[in-house]
Amino acid sequence: MSKFSRRARVATGGAALTAVAVSGFGAVSANASAPATTSATAASASVPARATTTSTHLTIDAAAKAAQAALDAAEKENQRVTVAVVDRNGNTIVTLRGDGAGPQSYESAERKAFTAAAWNAPTSQLAERLQQTPNLKDIPGTLFLAGGAPVTAGNAPIAGIGVAGAPSGALDEKFAQAGANAVAR
């Protein structure tokens, strides 16, 4: 038996592993689509009501109304902004990018909205808290700049509205609050 070089052994081993993997994938694929041959069925567990919770969410219609109200408020003052509405968990419900809004405004609006919802406070107030606790800014997904307003139901945060792109955070927050007020009507 002749000796193979190290390179040849590695190449041969790699080819063999590839062949085994491909044939295994085919078998798994074939088995995945095959009907079950056993008569056992999966049972689902029913949990008692005390083990669950119900939460309130903003509807898509309410989120769209809020975003449009914020964008309209900005346009009345000739500001080019992006508006984002996120749910309590930071998932984006609606984003409206106004004509001429800067490319950075999209992500900034989403992060301001999440920050407002997460802390149930306008982001201008949260920016002030950074003086006492500067490491708050290190929390992923947050942006501690004015421009975010929470939306609440029964004093609990259910969404956040973020606006970015105006020349000042105070304007951004004014427009975000206009969006939040539109939902309250």
Stockholm file with secondary structure:
# STOCKHOLM 1.0

chainA/1-185         MSKFSRRARVATGGAALTAVAVSGFGAVSANASAPATTSATAASASVPARATTTSTHLTIDAAAKAAQAALDAAEKENQRVTVAVVDRNGNTIVTLRGDGAGPQSYESAERKAFTAAAWNAPTSQLAERLQQTPNLKDIPGTLFLAGGAPVTAGNAPIAGIGVAGAPSGALDEKFAQAGANAVAR
#=GR chainA/1-185 SS CCCCCHHHHHHHHHHHHHHHHHHHHHHHHHHHHSCCCSCCCCCCCCCCGGGCCCCCCCCHHHHHHHHHHHHHHHHHTTCCCEEEEEETTSCEEEEEECTTCCTTHHHHHHHHHHHHHHHTSCHHHHHHHTTTCGGGGGSTTCCCSSCEEEEEETTEEEEEEEEECSSSHHHHHHHHHHHHHHHHC
#=GC SS_cons         CCCCCHHHHHHHHHHHHHHHHHHHHHHHHHHHHSCCCSCCCCCCCCCCGGGCCCCCCCCHHHHHHHHHHHHHHHHHTTCCCEEEEEETTSCEEEEEECTTCCTTHHHHHHHHHHHHHHHTSCHHHHHHHTTTCGGGGGSTTCCCSSCEEEEEETTEEEEEEEEECSSSHHHHHHHHHHHHHHHHC
//
